[in-house]
Amino acid sequence: MIVYIDVLFAINFSMDFLSLFLSAHFTKRKIFKKRMLISAIIGGVYSIIDFIYPIKNAVLSITVSILISIIMCMIAY
């Protein structure tokens, strides 16, 4: 199977941005588009890194994913 890195990034970036935007909208937080863009870029880059160099340990993989999610939320909001 062929996976195109640019398509992986684009899909992950758009889903991260949409999730951040909608969660800010529903919680009535002020929306910072530049900060959400930076946060979504971090999520897209992390998805590429995780695809190329997957973490074998399941607990460590989940922990890193949660930490990246927290960092993304801290940047966006």
mmCIF file of the N, C-alpha and C atoms, coordinates in Angstrom:
data_MODEL
# 
_entry.id   MODEL 
# 
loop_
_atom_site.group_PDB 
_atom_site.id 
_atom_site.type_symbol 
_atom_site.label_atom_id 
_atom_site.label_alt_id 
_atom_site.label_comp_id 
_atom_site.label_asym_id 
_atom_site.label_entity_id 
_atom_site.label_seq_id 
_atom_site.pdbx_PDB_ins_code 
_atom_site.Cartn_x 
_atom_site.Cartn_y 
_atom_site.Cartn_z 
_atom_site.occupancy 
_atom_site.B_iso_or_equiv 
_atom_site.pdbx_formal_charge 
_atom_site.auth_seq_id 
_atom_site.auth_comp_id 
_atom_site.auth_asym_id 
_atom_site.auth_atom_id 
_atom_site.pdbx_PDB_model_num 
ATOM 1   N N  . MET A 1 1  ? 0.832   -1.167 0.000  1.00 0.00 ? 1  MET A N  1 
ATOM 2   C CA . MET A 1 1  ? 0.000   0.000  0.000  1.00 0.00 ? 1  MET A CA 1 
ATOM 3   C C  . MET A 1 1  ? 0.889   1.246  0.000  1.00 0.00 ? 1  MET A C  1 
ATOM 4   N N  . ILE A 1 2  ? 0.500   2.219  -0.779 1.00 0.00 ? 2  ILE A N  1 
ATOM 5   C CA . ILE A 1 2  ? 1.251   3.474  -0.871 1.00 0.00 ? 2  ILE A CA 1 
ATOM 6   C C  . ILE A 1 2  ? 0.542   4.527  -0.026 1.00 0.00 ? 2  ILE A C  1 
ATOM 7   N N  . VAL A 1 3  ? 1.316   5.181  0.829  1.00 0.00 ? 3  VAL A N  1 
ATOM 8   C CA . VAL A 1 3  ? 0.794   6.279  1.637  1.00 0.00 ? 3  VAL A CA 1 
ATOM 9   C C  . VAL A 1 3  ? 1.553   7.536  1.236  1.00 0.00 ? 3  VAL A C  1 
ATOM 10  N N  . TYR A 1 4  ? 0.815   8.541  0.801  1.00 0.00 ? 4  TYR A N  1 
ATOM 11  C CA . TYR A 1 4  ? 1.417   9.811  0.418  1.00 0.00 ? 4  TYR A CA 1 
ATOM 12  C C  . TYR A 1 4  ? 1.472   10.716 1.644  1.00 0.00 ? 4  TYR A C  1 
ATOM 13  N N  . ILE A 1 5  ? 2.676   11.147 1.983  1.00 0.00 ? 5  ILE A N  1 
ATOM 14  C CA . ILE A 1 5  ? 2.895   11.932 3.190  1.00 0.00 ? 5  ILE A CA 1 
ATOM 15  C C  . ILE A 1 5  ? 2.139   13.256 3.131  1.00 0.00 ? 5  ILE A C  1 
ATOM 16  N N  . ASP A 1 6  ? 2.073   13.888 1.958  1.00 0.00 ? 6  ASP A N  1 
ATOM 17  C CA . ASP A 1 6  ? 1.369   15.162 1.863  1.00 0.00 ? 6  ASP A CA 1 
ATOM 18  C C  . ASP A 1 6  ? -0.130  15.002 2.096  1.00 0.00 ? 6  ASP A C  1 
ATOM 19  N N  . VAL A 1 7  ? -0.690  13.902 1.625  1.00 0.00 ? 7  VAL A N  1 
ATOM 20  C CA . VAL A 1 7  ? -2.114  13.643 1.853  1.00 0.00 ? 7  VAL A CA 1 
ATOM 21  C C  . VAL A 1 7  ? -2.361  13.327 3.329  1.00 0.00 ? 7  VAL A C  1 
ATOM 22  N N  . LEU A 1 8  ? -1.456  12.555 3.941  1.00 0.00 ? 8  LEU A N  1 
ATOM 23  C CA . LEU A 1 8  ? -1.559  12.258 5.372  1.00 0.00 ? 8  LEU A CA 1 
ATOM 24  C C  . LEU A 1 8  ? -1.520  13.546 6.186  1.00 0.00 ? 8  LEU A C  1 
ATOM 25  N N  . PHE A 1 9  ? -0.596  14.443 5.845  1.00 0.00 ? 9  PHE A N  1 
ATOM 26  C CA . PHE A 1 9  ? -0.502  15.717 6.539  1.00 0.00 ? 9  PHE A CA 1 
ATOM 27  C C  . PHE A 1 9  ? -1.758  16.559 6.333  1.00 0.00 ? 9  PHE A C  1 
ATOM 28  N N  . ALA A 1 10 ? -2.224  16.647 5.097  1.00 0.00 ? 10 ALA A N  1 
ATOM 29  C CA . ALA A 1 10 ? -3.390  17.485 4.792  1.00 0.00 ? 10 ALA A CA 1 
ATOM 30  C C  . ALA A 1 10 ? -4.636  17.005 5.526  1.00 0.00 ? 10 ALA A C  1 
ATOM 31  N N  . ILE A 1 11 ? -4.850  15.705 5.552  1.00 0.00 ? 11 ILE A N  1 
ATOM 32  C CA . ILE A 1 11 ? -6.026  15.163 6.230  1.00 0.00 ? 11 ILE A CA 1 
ATOM 33  C C  . ILE A 1 11 ? -5.924  15.393 7.736  1.00 0.00 ? 11 ILE A C  1 
ATOM 34  N N  . ASN A 1 12 ? -4.758  15.099 8.311  1.00 0.00 ? 12 ASN A N  1 
ATOM 35  C CA . ASN A 1 12 ? -4.595  15.270 9.747  1.00 0.00 ? 12 ASN A CA 1 
ATOM 36  C C  . ASN A 1 12 ? -4.665  16.735 10.135 1.00 0.00 ? 12 ASN A C  1 
ATOM 37  N N  . PHE A 1 13 ? -4.029  17.601 9.354  1.00 0.00 ? 13 PHE A N  1 
ATOM 38  C CA . PHE A 1 13 ? -4.064  19.037 9.618  1.00 0.00 ? 13 PHE A CA 1 
ATOM 39  C C  . PHE A 1 13 ? -5.500  19.560 9.608  1.00 0.00 ? 13 PHE A C  1 
ATOM 40  N N  . SER A 1 14 ? -6.251  19.191 8.580  1.00 0.00 ? 14 SER A N  1 
ATOM 41  C CA . SER A 1 14 ? -7.622  19.707 8.469  1.00 0.00 ? 14 SER A CA 1 
ATOM 42  C C  . SER A 1 14 ? -8.515  19.176 9.594  1.00 0.00 ? 14 SER A C  1 
ATOM 43  N N  . MET A 1 15 ? -8.349  17.921 9.977  1.00 0.00 ? 15 MET A N  1 
ATOM 44  C CA . MET A 1 15 ? -9.153  17.376 11.072 1.00 0.00 ? 15 MET A CA 1 
ATOM 45  C C  . MET A 1 15 ? -8.776  18.007 12.404 1.00 0.00 ? 15 MET A C  1 
ATOM 46  N N  . ASP A 1 16 ? -7.488  18.234 12.633 1.00 0.00 ? 16 ASP A N  1 
ATOM 47  C CA . ASP A 1 16 ? -7.058  18.899 13.866 1.00 0.00 ? 16 ASP A CA 1 
ATOM 48  C C  . ASP A 1 16 ? -7.599  20.321 13.928 1.00 0.00 ? 16 ASP A C  1 
ATOM 49  N N  . PHE A 1 17 ? -7.478  21.056 12.829 1.00 0.00 ? 17 PHE A N  1 
ATOM 50  C CA . PHE A 1 17 ? -7.970  22.429 12.816 1.00 0.00 ? 17 PHE A CA 1 
ATOM 51  C C  . PHE A 1 17 ? -9.477  22.477 13.027 1.00 0.00 ? 17 PHE A C  1 
ATOM 52  N N  . LEU A 1 18 ? -10.198 21.598 12.366 1.00 0.00 ? 18 LEU A N  1 
ATOM 53  C CA . LEU A 1 18 ? -11.648 21.558 12.515 1.00 0.00 ? 18 LEU A CA 1 
ATOM 54  C C  . LEU A 1 18 ? -12.048 21.215 13.947 1.00 0.00 ? 18 LEU A C  1 
ATOM 55  N N  . SER A 1 19 ? -11.368 20.252 14.544 1.00 0.00 ? 19 SER A N  1 
ATOM 56  C CA . SER A 1 19 ? -11.667 19.876 15.935 1.00 0.00 ? 19 SER A CA 1 
ATOM 57  C C  . SER A 1 19 ? -11.392 21.025 16.892 1.00 0.00 ? 19 SER A C  1 
ATOM 58  N N  . LEU A 1 20 ? -10.271 21.698 16.719 1.00 0.00 ? 20 LEU A N  1 
ATOM 59  C CA . LEU A 1 20 ? -9.940  22.831 17.579 1.00 0.00 ? 20 LEU A CA 1 
ATOM 60  C C  . LEU A 1 20 ? -10.931 23.979 17.385 1.00 0.00 ? 20 LEU A C  1 
ATOM 61  N N  . PHE A 1 21 ? -11.271 24.251 16.147 1.00 0.00 ? 21 PHE A N  1 
ATOM 62  C CA . PHE A 1 21 ? -12.200 25.336 15.854 1.00 0.00 ? 21 PHE A CA 1 
ATOM 63  C C  . PHE A 1 21 ? -13.579 25.065 16.445 1.00 0.00 ? 21 PHE A C  1 
ATOM 64  N N  . LEU A 1 22 ? -14.091 23.860 16.238 1.00 0.00 ? 22 LEU A N  1 
ATOM 65  C CA . LEU A 1 22 ? -15.420 23.532 16.754 1.00 0.00 ? 22 LEU A CA 1 
ATOM 66  C C  . LEU A 1 22 ? -15.454 23.476 18.273 1.00 0.00 ? 22 LEU A C  1 
ATOM 67  N N  . SER A 1 23 ? -14.409 22.957 18.883 1.00 0.00 ? 23 SER A N  1 
ATOM 68  C CA . SER A 1 23 ? -14.401 22.916 20.344 1.00 0.00 ? 23 SER A CA 1 
ATOM 69  C C  . SER A 1 23 ? -14.335 24.322 20.928 1.00 0.00 ? 23 SER A C  1 
ATOM 70  N N  . ALA A 1 24 ? -13.599 25.228 20.289 1.00 0.00 ? 24 ALA A N  1 
ATOM 71  C CA . ALA A 1 24 ? -13.570 26.622 20.744 1.00 0.00 ? 24 ALA A CA 1 
ATOM 72  C C  . ALA A 1 24 ? -14.928 27.284 20.530 1.00 0.00 ? 24 ALA A C  1 
ATOM 73  N N  . HIS A 1 25 ? -15.558 26.975 19.427 1.00 0.00 ? 25 HIS A N  1 
ATOM 74  C CA . HIS A 1 25 ? -16.863 27.559 19.134 1.00 0.00 ? 25 HIS A CA 1 
ATOM 75  C C  . HIS A 1 25 ? -17.919 27.080 20.134 1.00 0.00 ? 25 HIS A C  1 
ATOM 76  N N  . PHE A 1 26 ? -17.946 25.787 20.404 1.00 0.00 ? 26 PHE A N  1 
ATOM 77  C CA . PHE A 1 26 ? -18.962 25.242 21.312 1.00 0.00 ? 26 PHE A CA 1 
ATOM 78  C C  . PHE A 1 26 ? -18.738 25.646 22.763 1.00 0.00 ? 26 PHE A C  1 
ATOM 79  N N  . THR A 1 27 ? -17.498 25.852 23.153 1.00 0.00 ? 27 THR A N  1 
ATOM 80  C CA . THR A 1 27 ? -17.215 26.265 24.530 1.00 0.00 ? 27 THR A CA 1 
ATOM 81  C C  . THR A 1 27 ? -17.164 27.783 24.671 1.00 0.00 ? 27 THR A C  1 
ATOM 82  N N  . LYS A 1 28 ? -17.466 28.488 23.576 1.00 0.00 ? 28 LYS A N  1 
ATOM 83  C CA . LYS A 1 28 ? -17.523 29.951 23.561 1.00 0.00 ? 28 LYS A CA 1 
ATOM 84  C C  . LYS A 1 28 ? -16.188 30.595 23.948 1.00 0.00 ? 28 LYS A C  1 
ATOM 85  N N  . ARG A 1 29 ? -15.093 29.961 23.548 1.00 0.00 ? 29 ARG A N  1 
ATOM 86  C CA . ARG A 1 29 ? -13.772 30.545 23.762 1.00 0.00 ? 29 ARG A CA 1 
ATOM 87  C C  . ARG A 1 29 ? -13.438 31.465 22.604 1.00 0.00 ? 29 ARG A C  1 
ATOM 88  N N  . LYS A 1 30 ? -12.553 32.403 22.866 1.00 0.00 ? 30 LYS A N  1 
ATOM 89  C CA . LYS A 1 30 ? -12.088 33.284 21.803 1.00 0.00 ? 30 LYS A CA 1 
ATOM 90  C C  . LYS A 1 30 ? -11.254 32.471 20.821 1.00 0.00 ? 30 LYS A C  1 
ATOM 91  N N  . ILE A 1 31 ? -11.479 32.679 19.544 1.00 0.00 ? 31 ILE A N  1 
ATOM 92  C CA . ILE A 1 31 ? -10.811 31.894 18.515 1.00 0.00 ? 31 ILE A CA 1 
ATOM 93  C C  . ILE A 1 31 ? -9.593  32.659 18.000 1.00 0.00 ? 31 ILE A C  1 
ATOM 94  N N  . PHE A 1 32 ? -8.420  32.033 18.143 1.00 0.00 ? 32 PHE A N  1 
ATOM 95  C CA . PHE A 1 32 ? -7.171  32.580 17.621 1.00 0.00 ? 32 PHE A CA 1 
ATOM 96  C C  . PHE A 1 32 ? -6.765  31.717 16.420 1.00 0.00 ? 32 PHE A C  1 
ATOM 97  N N  . LYS A 1 33 ? -7.022  32.191 15.224 1.00 0.00 ? 33 LYS A N  1 
ATOM 98  C CA . LYS A 1 33 ? -6.787  31.369 14.036 1.00 0.00 ? 33 LYS A CA 1 
ATOM 99  C C  . LYS A 1 33 ? -5.314  31.051 13.816 1.00 0.00 ? 33 LYS A C  1 
ATOM 100 N N  . LYS A 1 34 ? -4.418  32.012 14.071 1.00 0.00 ? 34 LYS A N  1 
ATOM 101 C CA . LYS A 1 34 ? -2.996  31.742 13.883 1.00 0.00 ? 34 LYS A CA 1 
ATOM 102 C C  . LYS A 1 34 ? -2.509  30.678 14.854 1.00 0.00 ? 34 LYS A C  1 
ATOM 103 N N  . ARG A 1 35 ? -2.959  30.764 16.095 1.00 0.00 ? 35 ARG A N  1 
ATOM 104 C CA . ARG A 1 35 ? -2.543  29.771 17.079 1.00 0.00 ? 35 ARG A CA 1 
ATOM 105 C C  . ARG A 1 35 ? -3.132  28.400 16.759 1.00 0.00 ? 35 ARG A C  1 
ATOM 106 N N  . MET A 1 36 ? -4.357  28.377 16.233 1.00 0.00 ? 36 MET A N  1 
ATOM 107 C CA . MET A 1 36 ? -4.953  27.104 15.827 1.00 0.00 ? 36 MET A CA 1 
ATOM 108 C C  . MET A 1 36 ? -4.221  26.517 14.626 1.00 0.00 ? 36 MET A C  1 
ATOM 109 N N  . LEU A 1 37 ? -3.785  27.379 13.709 1.00 0.00 ? 37 LEU A N  1 
ATOM 110 C CA . LEU A 1 37 ? -3.002  26.898 12.566 1.00 0.00 ? 37 LEU A CA 1 
ATOM 111 C C  . LEU A 1 37 ? -1.686  26.275 13.022 1.00 0.00 ? 37 LEU A C  1 
ATOM 112 N N  . ILE A 1 38 ? -1.004  26.934 13.946 1.00 0.00 ? 38 ILE A N  1 
ATOM 113 C CA . ILE A 1 38 ? 0.257   26.398 14.467 1.00 0.00 ? 38 ILE A CA 1 
ATOM 114 C C  . ILE A 1 38 ? 0.007   25.061 15.163 1.00 0.00 ? 38 ILE A C  1 
ATOM 115 N N  . SER A 1 39 ? -1.043  25.006 15.941 1.00 0.00 ? 39 SER A N  1 
ATOM 116 C CA . SER A 1 39 ? -1.373  23.776 16.658 1.00 0.00 ? 39 SER A CA 1 
ATOM 117 C C  . SER A 1 39 ? -1.723  22.642 15.689 1.00 0.00 ? 39 SER A C  1 
ATOM 118 N N  . ALA A 1 40 ? -2.489  22.945 14.658 1.00 0.00 ? 40 ALA A N  1 
ATOM 119 C CA . ALA A 1 40 ? -2.846  21.925 13.671 1.00 0.00 ? 40 ALA A CA 1 
ATOM 120 C C  . ALA A 1 40 ? -1.622  21.473 12.876 1.00 0.00 ? 40 ALA A C  1 
ATOM 121 N N  . ILE A 1 41 ? -0.680  22.386 12.621 1.00 0.00 ? 41 ILE A N  1 
ATOM 122 C CA . ILE A 1 41 ? 0.564   22.002 11.945 1.00 0.00 ? 41 ILE A CA 1 
ATOM 123 C C  . ILE A 1 41 ? 1.355   21.035 12.822 1.00 0.00 ? 41 ILE A C  1 
ATOM 124 N N  . ILE A 1 42 ? 1.404   21.302 14.113 1.00 0.00 ? 42 ILE A N  1 
ATOM 125 C CA . ILE A 1 42 ? 2.095   20.396 15.034 1.00 0.00 ? 42 ILE A CA 1 
ATOM 126 C C  . ILE A 1 42 ? 1.447   19.019 14.990 1.00 0.00 ? 42 ILE A C  1 
ATOM 127 N N  . GLY A 1 43 ? 0.126   18.977 14.978 1.00 0.00 ? 43 GLY A N  1 
ATOM 128 C CA . GLY A 1 43 ? -0.570  17.688 14.887 1.00 0.00 ? 43 GLY A CA 1 
ATOM 129 C C  . GLY A 1 43 ? -0.286  16.968 13.584 1.00 0.00 ? 43 GLY A C  1 
ATOM 130 N N  . GLY A 1 44 ? -0.237  17.703 12.483 1.00 0.00 ? 44 GLY A N  1 
ATOM 131 C CA . GLY A 1 44 ? 0.063   17.088 11.191 1.00 0.00 ? 44 GLY A CA 1 
ATOM 132 C C  . GLY A 1 44 ? 1.481   16.555 11.116 1.00 0.00 ? 44 GLY A C  1 
ATOM 133 N N  . VAL A 1 45 ? 2.422   17.317 11.641 1.00 0.00 ? 45 VAL A N  1 
ATOM 134 C CA . VAL A 1 45 ? 3.821   16.869 11.649 1.00 0.00 ? 45 VAL A CA 1 
ATOM 135 C C  . VAL A 1 45 ? 3.979   15.651 12.554 1.00 0.00 ? 45 VAL A C  1 
ATOM 136 N N  . TYR A 1 46 ? 3.295   15.666 13.705 1.00 0.00 ? 46 TYR A N  1 
ATOM 137 C CA . TYR A 1 46 ? 3.370   14.508 14.600 1.00 0.00 ? 46 TYR A CA 1 
ATOM 138 C C  . TYR A 1 46 ? 2.816   13.251 13.926 1.00 0.00 ? 46 TYR A C  1 
ATOM 139 N N  . SER A 1 47 ? 1.751   13.393 13.150 1.00 0.00 ? 47 SER A N  1 
ATOM 140 C CA . SER A 1 47 ? 1.191   12.210 12.477 1.00 0.00 ? 47 SER A CA 1 
ATOM 141 C C  . SER A 1 47 ? 2.183   11.632 11.465 1.00 0.00 ? 47 SER A C  1 
ATOM 142 N N  . ILE A 1 48 ? 2.930   12.500 10.783 1.00 0.00 ? 48 ILE A N  1 
ATOM 143 C CA . ILE A 1 48 ? 3.940   12.022 9.836  1.00 0.00 ? 48 ILE A CA 1 
ATOM 144 C C  . ILE A 1 48 ? 5.077   11.327 10.573 1.00 0.00 ? 48 ILE A C  1 
ATOM 145 N N  . ILE A 1 49 ? 5.557   11.946 11.657 1.00 0.00 ? 49 ILE A N  1 
ATOM 146 C CA . ILE A 1 49 ? 6.642   11.345 12.434 1.00 0.00 ? 49 ILE A CA 1 
ATOM 147 C C  . ILE A 1 49 ? 6.207   10.004 13.014 1.00 0.00 ? 49 ILE A C  1 
ATOM 148 N N  . ASP A 1 50 ? 4.969   9.949  13.516 1.00 0.00 ? 50 ASP A N  1 
ATOM 149 C CA . ASP A 1 50 ? 4.469   8.702  14.088 1.00 0.00 ? 50 ASP A CA 1 
ATOM 150 C C  . ASP A 1 50 ? 4.298   7.621  13.022 1.00 0.00 ? 50 ASP A C  1 
ATOM 151 N N  . PHE A 1 51 ? 3.984   8.029  11.796 1.00 0.00 ? 51 PHE A N  1 
ATOM 152 C CA . PHE A 1 51 ? 3.856   7.053  10.718 1.00 0.00 ? 51 PHE A CA 1 
ATOM 153 C C  . PHE A 1 51 ? 5.220   6.514  10.290 1.00 0.00 ? 51 PHE A C  1 
ATOM 154 N N  . ILE A 1 52 ? 6.202   7.393  10.202 1.00 0.00 ? 52 ILE A N  1 
ATOM 155 C CA . ILE A 1 52 ? 7.531   6.977  9.749  1.00 0.00 ? 52 ILE A CA 1 
ATOM 156 C C  . ILE A 1 52 ? 8.276   6.213  10.839 1.00 0.00 ? 52 ILE A C  1 
ATOM 157 N N  . TYR A 1 53 ? 8.214   6.727  12.075 1.00 0.00 ? 53 TYR A N  1 
ATOM 158 C CA . TYR A 1 53 ? 8.906   6.113  13.211 1.00 0.00 ? 53 TYR A CA 1 
ATOM 159 C C  . TYR A 1 53 ? 7.897   5.759  14.301 1.00 0.00 ? 53 TYR A C  1 
ATOM 160 N N  . PRO A 1 54 ? 7.160   4.665  14.123 1.00 0.00 ? 54 PRO A N  1 
ATOM 161 C CA . PRO A 1 54 ? 6.152   4.323  15.137 1.00 0.00 ? 54 PRO A CA 1 
ATOM 162 C C  . PRO A 1 54 ? 6.806   3.877  16.444 1.00 0.00 ? 54 PRO A C  1 
ATOM 163 N N  . ILE A 1 55 ? 6.136   4.195  17.549 1.00 0.00 ? 55 ILE A N  1 
ATOM 164 C CA . ILE A 1 55 ? 6.605   3.780  18.869 1.00 0.00 ? 55 ILE A CA 1 
ATOM 165 C C  . ILE A 1 55 ? 6.061   2.381  19.128 1.00 0.00 ? 55 ILE A C  1 
ATOM 166 N N  . LYS A 1 56 ? 6.941   1.452  19.445 1.00 0.00 ? 56 LYS A N  1 
ATOM 167 C CA . LYS A 1 56 ? 6.544   0.046  19.610 1.00 0.00 ? 56 LYS A CA 1 
ATOM 168 C C  . LYS A 1 56 ? 5.778   -0.190 20.913 1.00 0.00 ? 56 LYS A C  1 
ATOM 169 N N  . ASN A 1 57 ? 6.140   0.541  21.962 1.00 0.00 ? 57 ASN A N  1 
ATOM 170 C CA . ASN A 1 57 ? 5.497   0.355  23.258 1.00 0.00 ? 57 ASN A CA 1 
ATOM 171 C C  . ASN A 1 57 ? 4.139   1.071  23.249 1.00 0.00 ? 57 ASN A C  1 
ATOM 172 N N  . ALA A 1 58 ? 3.059   0.316  23.522 1.00 0.00 ? 58 ALA A N  1 
ATOM 173 C CA . ALA A 1 58 ? 1.716   0.885  23.436 1.00 0.00 ? 58 ALA A CA 1 
ATOM 174 C C  . ALA A 1 58 ? 1.486   1.968  24.488 1.00 0.00 ? 58 ALA A C  1 
ATOM 175 N N  . VAL A 1 59 ? 1.956   1.745  25.696 1.00 0.00 ? 59 VAL A N  1 
ATOM 176 C CA . VAL A 1 59 ? 1.756   2.722  26.765 1.00 0.00 ? 59 VAL A CA 1 
ATOM 177 C C  . VAL A 1 59 ? 2.493   4.017  26.446 1.00 0.00 ? 59 VAL A C  1 
ATOM 178 N N  . LEU A 1 60 ? 3.701   3.906  25.971 1.00 0.00 ? 60 LEU A N  1 
ATOM 179 C CA . LEU A 1 60 ? 4.486   5.083  25.605 1.00 0.00 ? 60 LEU A CA 1 
ATOM 180 C C  . LEU A 1 60 ? 3.855   5.820  24.426 1.00 0.00 ? 60 LEU A C  1 
ATOM 181 N N  . SER A 1 61 ? 3.346   5.082  23.467 1.00 0.00 ? 61 SER A N  1 
ATOM 182 C CA . SER A 1 61 ? 2.702   5.682  22.303 1.00 0.00 ? 61 SER A CA 1 
ATOM 183 C C  . SER A 1 61 ? 1.463   6.479  22.707 1.00 0.00 ? 61 SER A C  1 
ATOM 184 N N  . ILE A 1 62 ? 0.644   5.909  23.571 1.00 0.00 ? 62 ILE A N  1 
ATOM 185 C CA . ILE A 1 62 ? -0.553  6.609  24.045 1.00 0.00 ? 62 ILE A CA 1 
ATOM 186 C C  . ILE A 1 62 ? -0.169  7.837  24.863 1.00 0.00 ? 62 ILE A C  1 
ATOM 187 N N  . THR A 1 63 ? 0.857   7.692  25.704 1.00 0.00 ? 63 THR A N  1 
ATOM 188 C CA . THR A 1 63 ? 1.306   8.810  26.529 1.00 0.00 ? 63 THR A CA 1 
ATOM 189 C C  . THR A 1 63 ? 1.805   9.971  25.672 1.00 0.00 ? 63 THR A C  1 
ATOM 190 N N  . VAL A 1 64 ? 2.596   9.669  24.657 1.00 0.00 ? 64 VAL A N  1 
ATOM 191 C CA . VAL A 1 64 ? 3.109   10.722 23.769 1.00 0.00 ? 64 VAL A CA 1 
ATOM 192 C C  . VAL A 1 64 ? 1.956   11.374 23.010 1.00 0.00 ? 64 VAL A C  1 
ATOM 193 N N  . SER A 1 65 ? 0.997   10.589 22.551 1.00 0.00 ? 65 SER A N  1 
ATOM 194 C CA . SER A 1 65 ? -0.151  11.154 21.831 1.00 0.00 ? 65 SER A CA 1 
ATOM 195 C C  . SER A 1 65 ? -0.966  12.080 22.722 1.00 0.00 ? 65 SER A C  1 
ATOM 196 N N  . ILE A 1 66 ? -1.163  11.695 23.972 1.00 0.00 ? 66 ILE A N  1 
ATOM 197 C CA . ILE A 1 66 ? -1.897  12.548 24.909 1.00 0.00 ? 66 ILE A CA 1 
ATOM 198 C C  . ILE A 1 66 ? -1.125  13.837 25.178 1.00 0.00 ? 66 ILE A C  1 
ATOM 199 N N  . LEU A 1 67 ? 0.189   13.721 25.351 1.00 0.00 ? 67 LEU A N  1 
ATOM 200 C CA . LEU A 1 67 ? 0.997   14.917 25.592 1.00 0.00 ? 67 LEU A CA 1 
ATOM 201 C C  . LEU A 1 67 ? 0.960   15.873 24.398 1.00 0.00 ? 67 LEU A C  1 
ATOM 202 N N  . ILE A 1 68 ? 1.028   15.342 23.199 1.00 0.00 ? 68 ILE A N  1 
ATOM 203 C CA . ILE A 1 68 ? 0.943   16.180 21.999 1.00 0.00 ? 68 ILE A CA 1 
ATOM 204 C C  . ILE A 1 68 ? -0.423  16.865 21.936 1.00 0.00 ? 68 ILE A C  1 
ATOM 205 N N  . SER A 1 69 ? -1.474  16.143 22.282 1.00 0.00 ? 69 SER A N  1 
ATOM 206 C CA . SER A 1 69 ? -2.815  16.730 22.290 1.00 0.00 ? 69 SER A CA 1 
ATOM 207 C C  . SER A 1 69 ? -2.935  17.857 23.302 1.00 0.00 ? 69 SER A C  1 
ATOM 208 N N  . ILE A 1 70 ? -2.355  17.661 24.482 1.00 0.00 ? 70 ILE A N  1 
ATOM 209 C CA . ILE A 1 70 ? -2.383  18.704 25.510 1.00 0.00 ? 70 ILE A CA 1 
ATOM 210 C C  . ILE A 1 70 ? -1.599  19.931 25.047 1.00 0.00 ? 70 ILE A C  1 
ATOM 211 N N  . ILE A 1 71 ? -0.437  19.699 24.445 1.00 0.00 ? 71 ILE A N  1 
ATOM 212 C CA . ILE A 1 71 ? 0.360   20.812 23.934 1.00 0.00 ? 71 ILE A CA 1 
ATOM 213 C C  . ILE A 1 71 ? -0.401  21.568 22.848 1.00 0.00 ? 71 ILE A C  1 
ATOM 214 N N  . MET A 1 72 ? -1.070  20.838 21.972 1.00 0.00 ? 72 MET A N  1 
ATOM 215 C CA . MET A 1 72 ? -1.845  21.485 20.917 1.00 0.00 ? 72 MET A CA 1 
ATOM 216 C C  . MET A 1 72 ? -2.958  22.350 21.507 1.00 0.00 ? 72 MET A C  1 
ATOM 217 N N  . CYS A 1 73 ? -3.649  21.848 22.513 1.00 0.00 ? 73 CYS A N  1 
ATOM 218 C CA . CYS A 1 73 ? -4.720  22.628 23.157 1.00 0.00 ? 73 CYS A CA 1 
ATOM 219 C C  . CYS A 1 73 ? -4.168  23.845 23.881 1.00 0.00 ? 73 CYS A C  1 
ATOM 220 N N  . MET A 1 74 ? -3.021  23.684 24.521 1.00 0.00 ? 74 MET A N  1 
ATOM 221 C CA . MET A 1 74 ? -2.424  24.827 25.220 1.00 0.00 ? 74 MET A CA 1 
ATOM 222 C C  . MET A 1 74 ? -2.014  25.919 24.232 1.00 0.00 ? 74 MET A C  1 
ATOM 223 N N  . ILE A 1 75 ? -1.520  25.537 23.082 1.00 0.00 ? 75 ILE A N  1 
ATOM 224 C CA . ILE A 1 75 ? -1.136  26.520 22.070 1.00 0.00 ? 75 ILE A CA 1 
ATOM 225 C C  . ILE A 1 75 ? -2.365  27.190 21.470 1.00 0.00 ? 75 ILE A C  1 
ATOM 226 N N  . ALA A 1 76 ? -3.374  26.391 21.153 1.00 0.00 ? 76 ALA A N  1 
ATOM 227 C CA . ALA A 1 76 ? -4.556  26.920 20.465 1.00 0.00 ? 76 ALA A CA 1 
ATOM 228 C C  . ALA A 1 76 ? -5.400  27.830 21.343 1.00 0.00 ? 76 ALA A C  1 
ATOM 229 N N  . TYR A 1 77 ? -5.460  27.511 22.643 1.00 0.00 ? 77 TYR A N  1 
ATOM 230 C CA . TYR A 1 77 ? -6.326  28.299 23.531 1.00 0.00 ? 77 TYR A CA 1 
ATOM 231 C C  . TYR A 1 77 ? -5.506  29.079 24.506 1.00 0.00 ? 77 TYR A C  1 
# 
